[in-house]
Amino acid sequence: MRLPALVWRKSARSESQSNCVELASLRDGGVAVRDSKLGGLSPVLALGRAGAVALRDAVKRGAFEPA
């Protein structure tokens, strides 16, 4: 998948921690996600609108919090 030039924003919750992600909005309503430590060298996970909504909802309910 070829991505256009994206405007990346870092998660406000990342602050100075080393486990950080950056997000960019996609034209179809989806999002692209990358590792902020690697910047432009990071692999990019591109999610369509449904995937972006599912990811957001899972984060909100704490699905990725350590046990």
Secondary structure by P-SEA (a helix, b strand, c coil): ccccccccccccccccccbbbbbbbcccccbbbbcccccccbbbbbbcaaaaaaaaaaaaacccccc
